[in-house]
């Protein structure tokens, strides 16, 4: 009997003193990371680094050859055509053109981008622009693409080979870049001829 009275008193004390009891989950739903979680980009506004390592090689070889020849022989005319003297003519034409072009490009670097959209399948659309000024020359790297969350490494980086629909642009402007372009007259002659 004393056990029942003691149990009732303890329950009464907990109800009066404790008020409402709140149960908390072990899982945090507001997106906060635990102390032991990787700090990888996963939400809109998060940043990560794309490690660019691209190389391309294009080779084109073309060869064109064309030749033709013709000849005609006319004998001395007879009868009413006796005024025609014997003659012969021949001609020939030949054309040959060979061309070879090789273009090799290699680009490596890093650009930090921002997650601009998270798709329903947890893929992330990222984009970023990096502008580097050196001796009055601007070098601008622009990147946009789609990455998978699984491809983000523990260092919060993604290799450029893992970026889907990647658009990587490397532009430059300034005195040095202006000297690397053809002049107006050269462009005009290339256009006309």
C-alpha positions in Angstrom: 0.0 0.0 0.0 2.8 2.4 0.8 4.3 1.7 -2.6 1.1 2.8 -4.3 0.9 6.0 -2.2 4.6 6.8 -2.9 4.1 6.2 -6.6 1.0 8.4 -6.7 2.9 11.2 -4.9 5.9 11.0 -7.3 3.6 11.1 -10.3 1.8 14.1 -8.8 5.0 15.9 -8.1 6.3 15.3 -11.7 3.0 16.6 -13.2 2.9 19.7 -11.1 6.6 20.6 -11.2 7.6 19.3 -14.6 4.6 20.7 -16.6 4.5 19.5 -20.1 7.2 17.1 -21.1 8.8 17.7 -24.5 10.3 14.9 -26.5 13.2 15.9 -28.9 14.3 13.9 -31.8 17.9 12.8 -32.4 17.6 14.0 -36.0 17.7 17.8 -36.7 15.3 18.8 -39.5 16.3 22.4 -39.9 19.4 21.5 -41.9 21.9 22.2 -39.1 24.9 19.9 -39.3 26.1 17.8 -36.5 29.6 18.1 -35.1 30.6 15.0 -37.0 29.0 15.7 -40.4 31.0 16.7 -43.5 30.5 20.4 -44.3 29.7 19.8 -48.0 27.6 22.1 -50.1 24.0 21.0 -50.2 21.7 24.0 -50.1 21.1 27.1 -52.3 23.7 29.7 -51.4 26.4 27.2 -50.3 29.8 27.5 -52.0 32.2 24.8 -53.3 35.3 24.7 -55.4 35.5 23.3 -58.9 38.9 21.9 -59.8 39.3 22.6 -63.5 41.6 20.3 -65.5 40.6 20.3 -69.1 42.6 19.5 -72.2 41.5 19.2 -75.8 43.3 18.3 -79.0 41.8 18.8 -82.5 43.5 17.7 -85.7 42.3 18.3 -89.2 44.0 17.2 -92.4 42.6 17.9 -95.8 43.9 17.1 -99.2 42.3 18.1 -102.6 43.5 17.0 -106.0 41.9 17.6 -109.3 43.2 17.4 -112.9 41.8 17.2 -116.3 43.2 17.3 -119.8 41.8 17.4 -123.3 43.0 17.4 -126.9 41.6 17.9 -130.4 43.1 17.0 -133.8 41.6 18.3 -137.0 42.8 17.1 -140.4 42.9 19.1 -143.6 39.5 19.7 -145.0 38.4 18.2 -148.3 35.8 19.2 -150.9 34.1 22.4 -150.0 36.1 22.4 -146.7 39.5 22.5 -148.4 40.1 25.9 -146.8 40.5 24.2 -143.4 44.2 23.6 -142.5 45.2 20.8 -140.4 45.7 21.8 -136.7 45.7 20.3 -133.2 45.1 21.7 -129.8 45.5 20.4 -126.3 45.1 21.7 -122.8 45.3 20.6 -119.3 44.5 21.8 -115.9 45.5 20.5 -112.5 44.8 21.6 -108.9 46.4 20.4 -105.7 45.9 21.7 -102.2 47.0 20.2 -98.9 46.2 21.5 -95.4 46.9 20.4 -91.9 45.9 22.1 -88.6 46.4 21.0 -85.0 45.0 22.9 -82.0 45.8 21.8 -78.5 44.4 23.6 -75.5 45.1 22.9 -71.8 43.4 24.7 -69.0 43.8 24.0 -65.3 42.8 26.1 -62.3 40.2 26.4 -59.6 37.0 28.4 -59.3 34.7 28.8 -56.3 31.1 28.6 -57.3 27.7 29.1 -55.6 24.8 26.6 -55.6 22.0 28.5 -57.3 19.4 25.8 -57.4 18.8 22.3 -55.9 16.8 20.0 -58.2 14.3 17.5 -57.0 16.8 14.7 -57.6 19.3 16.4 -55.3 21.5 17.5 -58.1 22.7 21.1 -57.8 23.1 23.8 -60.4 26.2 25.8 -59.7 27.6 29.0 -61.2 30.4 31.4 -60.6 32.7 34.0 -62.1 36.3 34.7 -61.2 38.1 37.8 -62.4 41.9 38.0 -62.2 43.7 41.3 -63.1 47.3 41.2 -64.0 49.3 44.1 -65.6 46.1 45.9 -66.8 44.9 42.6 -68.4 41.7 40.9 -67.1 41.3 37.2 -67.2 37.8 36.1 -66.5 36.7 32.5 -65.8 32.9 31.8 -66.0 31.5 28.4 -65.0 28.0 27.0 -64.9 26.8 23.4 -64.7 25.1 20.7 -62.8 26.7 18.5 -60.1 25.6 15.5 -58.0 25.9 15.7 -54.3 27.7 12.4 -54.3 30.5 13.9 -56.4 31.4 16.6 -53.8 34.5 15.4 -52.0 35.2 15.8 -48.3 37.2 18.9 -49.1 34.1 20.4 -50.7 35.6 20.2 -54.2 34.3 18.7 -57.5 36.6 17.9 -60.5 35.4 19.6 -63.7 35.1 16.2 -65.3 32.1 15.5 -63.0 30.2 18.7 -64.0 27.3 17.9 -66.3 26.1 20.4 -68.9 29.3 22.3 -68.1 29.9 25.7 -69.7 33.4 26.9 -68.9 34.5 30.1 -70.5 37.9 31.8 -70.3 37.9 35.3 -71.6 40.4 38.1 -71.4 40.7 41.8 -72.2 43.3 44.4 -72.0 46.4 45.5 -73.9 48.0 42.1 -74.2 44.8 40.4 -75.3 44.2 43.2 -77.9 47.6 42.6 -79.5 46.8 38.9 -80.0 43.9 39.8 -82.3 44.2 40.4 -86.0 44.1 44.0 -87.2 41.1 45.5 -89.0 42.8 45.3 -92.5 43.8 41.7 -91.9 40.3 40.8 -90.9 38.9 42.6 -94.0 41.3 40.8 -96.3 40.4 37.5 -94.7 36.7 38.2 -95.1 37.1 39.2 -98.8 39.6 36.5 -99.8 
